[in-house]
Amino acid sequence: MTAGHTTTSDAAPDPVFLATAVEIVLRAGEIQMTGRKSGFRVAKKGAIDLVTEVDLACEQMCRALLAERFPAHDILAEELSAGPGEAARARYRWVFDPLDGTTNYAHGLPIFCASLALELDGRPIVGAIYDPTRRELFTAEQGQGSFVNGTPLKTSSTGAIGDALLVTGFPYDMHVRGPELVELFGLFLHRARAVRRLGSAALDLCYVAAGRFEGFWEQHLKPWDVAAGALVVAEAGGRITGMDGHAFDARAGHLVASNGRVHDAMLEVIRDSRAGRTLDGTH
């Protein structure tokens, strides 16, 4: 199959797209698990932002396979792209996180995954996320629902934020942005049943889709963190917006994803926290 395949907003994506996404994330999972056994080198991209040779091996594998099958498609990936704002030239773009949860992985914490989405005109139409330690494969196609290991996903029915288990994440520049992020975290702790922080935005989104969490919020994200997971949530019946309540855009860098029932309450907490502060922390 080649890049000549097309889809429309009303039609299911070509099955070859999902098959390719699944193949890539499963291969990435094999590379990740092999690296855990054999050992791997770790380097720093920032003060606390890590990259391993496993990240690079997974991305190189993905790029090689996509270049062979879909040479006219664009690729945006975490390690070898110019950046999250890299301009798209083709209608189709693959968005790949080769190892979401690198810090967990580097420390031996088994909460990590590979995440791959295919966008058409900037909107995700296919997503696949694989957690190799639990052997959970999350998949979604536009208009076709989302699944874990072939079983349909559905968000939870919890309707009150006081009964909700929420999850969030913190950026790598937390040392700089800490005060406003901790303030918001504290407000959610006060309103929700409990709040978790796992270290993988892609899995956070999948767990909202699976009903394990009622909601997820985070800011200072990149498209590869959320493109696939956002589709998984939406196809499971969830709701996704920006933290400002506007339509979700993976390039905006912030989101709220929920079962839909606690969404407005989550946005209210965020509005209370902002209190005149913009999403980038300025006043």
C-alpha positions in Angstrom: 0.0 0.0 0.0 1.2 3.5 -0.7 0.4 7.1 0.1 -2.3 7.1 -2.6 -4.9 5.8 -0.2 -7.3 8.4 1.0 -10.1 8.7 3.5 -12.8 11.3 4.3 -14.3 12.6 7.5 -17.2 10.2 7.0 -15.3 7.1 6.0 -13.3 4.6 8.0 -9.6 5.0 7.5 -7.9 2.4 5.3 -7.2 -0.7 7.5 -3.6 -0.7 6.4 -3.0 2.4 8.4 -4.0 0.8 11.7 -2.2 -2.4 10.9 1.0 -0.4 10.3 0.5 1.6 13.5 0.0 -1.6 15.5 3.0 -3.3 13.9 5.3 -0.3 14.8 4.2 0.1 18.4 4.5 -3.7 19.0 8.0 -3.7 17.5 8.9 -0.7 19.7 7.7 -2.7 22.7 10.0 -5.5 21.8 12.9 -3.1 21.5 12.0 -1.6 24.9 11.8 -4.9 26.7 15.0 -6.1 25.1 16.7 -2.9 26.3 15.5 -3.6 29.9 17.3 -6.9 29.9 20.5 -6.0 28.0 21.0 -2.5 29.4 21.1 0.8 27.6 22.8 4.2 27.6 21.1 7.3 28.9 21.8 10.9 28.0 20.4 14.2 29.0 18.4 16.6 26.8 17.9 19.0 29.6 18.4 19.3 33.4 16.0 16.4 34.0 14.9 15.5 30.5 16.4 12.1 29.5 16.8 10.2 26.2 18.0 6.6 25.9 19.4 4.7 23.0 16.1 2.8 23.2 14.2 5.9 22.3 16.4 6.4 19.3 16.3 2.8 18.2 12.5 2.8 18.3 12.2 6.0 16.3 14.7 4.8 13.7 12.7 1.6 13.2 9.5 3.6 12.8 10.9 6.0 10.3 12.4 3.3 8.2 9.2 1.3 8.0 7.0 4.3 7.3 9.5 5.6 4.6 9.2 2.2 2.9 5.4 2.0 3.0 4.3 5.6 2.8 7.1 7.6 1.3 4.8 10.6 0.6 3.7 10.9 4.3 5.2 13.3 6.8 6.6 12.1 10.1 6.8 14.0 13.4 8.5 12.2 16.2 10.1 13.2 19.4 13.8 12.6 19.0 14.8 13.2 15.3 12.3 15.9 14.2 13.1 19.6 14.1 10.5 20.2 16.7 6.8 20.0 17.5 6.0 23.0 15.3 7.6 21.4 12.3 5.5 22.3 9.2 3.4 19.6 7.6 3.8 19.3 3.9 1.6 16.3 3.2 -2.1 15.7 4.2 -1.0 12.6 6.1 1.4 12.9 9.0 2.5 10.2 11.5 3.1 11.4 15.0 5.3 9.1 17.1 6.5 9.0 20.6 9.1 6.1 20.6 9.2 5.8 24.4 6.6 7.7 26.4 7.7 7.6 30.0 11.5 7.7 29.4 12.2 8.7 33.0 10.2 5.8 34.3 12.0 3.5 31.9 15.5 4.8 32.8 14.7 4.2 36.5 13.3 0.7 36.0 9.7 1.8 36.7 7.4 -0.3 34.4 5.1 2.5 33.3 6.0 3.4 29.7 4.8 2.8 26.1 5.1 3.6 22.5 2.5 5.8 20.9 1.7 6.4 17.2 -1.0 8.4 15.5 -1.8 9.1 11.9 -3.2 12.6 11.2 -5.2 13.6 8.1 -5.1 17.4 7.6 -4.0 17.8 11.3 -6.7 15.6 12.8 -5.9 12.1 14.2 -7.7 9.3 12.4 -5.7 6.3 13.7 -4.0 5.7 17.0 -2.0 2.8 18.6 -0.4 2.7 22.0 1.4 -0.3 23.4 2.4 -1.0 27.0 4.8 -3.9 26.8 5.0 -4.6 30.5 1.3 -5.3 30.8 0.9 -6.4 27.1 -1.9 -3.9 26.6 -2.5 -2.7 23.1 -4.8 0.3 22.8 -6.1 1.2 19.4 -8.6 3.6 17.8 -9.8 4.5 14.4 -11.9 7.6 13.6 -15.6 6.6 13.8 -14.8 3.0 14.7 -14.4 3.0 18.4 -11.4 2.3 20.6 -10.2 -1.0 22.0 -7.7 -2.6 24.4 -6.5 -6.0 23.1 -9.6 -6.1 20.9 -12.1 -5.4 23.7 -14.1 -2.2 23.3 -13.3 0.7 25.6 -15.8 2.9 27.4 -15.2 5.8 29.8 -16.5 5.6 33.3 -20.0 6.6 34.4 -18.9 8.6 37.5 -20.7 11.9 37.5 -19.3 13.8 40.4 -15.8 15.1 40.7 -15.7 14.2 44.4 -16.0 10.6 43.4 -13.4 10.9 40.6 -9.9 9.5 40.4 -7.9 11.9 38.3 -4.4 11.9 36.8 -2.0 14.6 35.7 1.6 15.1 34.7 4.3 17.7 35.1 6.7 19.1 32.5 10.5 18.7 32.4 10.8 22.4 33.4 8.8 21.8 36.6 11.7 23.4 38.5 10.8 26.7 36.8 7.0 26.4 36.5 6.4 24.7 39.9 4.3 27.1 41.9 1.4 27.4 39.5 1.4 23.7 38.7 1.4 22.7 42.4 -1.3 25.2 43.1 -3.6 23.6 40.5 -2.6 20.1 41.7 -3.6 21.1 45.2 -7.0 22.4 44.1 -7.7 19.1 42.3 -6.6 17.2 45.4 -9.2 19.1 47.4 -12.0 18.5 44.9 -11.4 15.0 43.7 -11.4 11.6 45.4 -7.7 11.3 44.6 -5.1 12.4 42.0 -2.3 10.2 40.5 0.8 11.1 38.5 2.1 8.2 36.4 4.7 9.8 34.1 3.2 8.8 30.7 0.6 11.1 29.1 -0.3 8.4 26.5 -1.1 5.9 29.1 -3.0 8.5 31.2 -5.2 9.1 28.2 -5.7 5.4 27.6 -6.7 4.8 31.2 -9.3 7.6 30.9 -10.7 5.8 27.9 -10.7 2.5 29.8 -12.6 4.0 32.8 -9.6 3.6 35.2 -9.5 7.4 35.6 -12.3 9.9 35.3 -10.1 12.7 34.0 -6.7 13.9 33.0 -5.2 17.4 32.7 -1.8 18.5 31.7 0.0 21.5 30.1 3.3 22.0 28.3 2.7 18.9 26.2 3.9 18.0 22.7 1.8 16.6 19.9 3.5 13.2 20.1 2.5 13.0 23.8 -1.2 13.1 23.1 -2.2 12.7 19.4 -2.9 8.9 19.6 -4.3 9.0 23.2 -6.7 11.8 22.4 -8.3 9.7 19.7 -8.5 6.7 22.0 -10.4 8.8 24.5 -12.7 10.4 22.0 -13.6 7.0 20.4 -14.4 5.6 23.9 -17.0 8.3 24.4 -14.9 10.7 26.3 -14.5 14.5 26.0 -11.3 16.4 25.2 -10.8 20.2 25.2 -8.0 22.6 25.9 -7.5 23.6 29.5 -9.2 26.8 28.4 -12.3 24.9 27.4 -11.7 25.5 23.7 -11.6 22.8 21.0 -8.7 20.3 21.5 -5.6 21.0 19.4 -2.6 18.7 19.9 -0.3 21.6 19.1 -1.8 23.9 21.8 0.3 22.1 24.4 -2.5 21.6 27.0 -5.6 19.5 27.4 -8.3 18.2 29.7 -9.6 14.7 28.8 -12.4 13.1 30.8 -15.4 10.8 30.8 -17.4 13.9 29.9 -19.4 13.8 33.1 -16.8 15.5 35.2 -15.4 17.7 32.5 -17.1 21.0 33.3 -16.2 20.6 37.0 -12.5 20.1 36.0 -12.6 23.2 33.8 -14.1 25.1 36.8 -11.1 24.1 39.0 -8.7 25.2 36.3 -10.5 28.6 36.0 -10.3 29.0 39.8 -6.6 28.3 39.8 -5.7 30.6 36.9 -7.1 33.6 38.7 -5.8 35.9 36.1 -2.8 33.8 35.2 -2.3 32.6 31.6 -1.6 29.0 30.7 2.1 29.8 30.3 2.3 31.1 33.9 2.4 34.8 33.2 0.1 37.4 34.8 
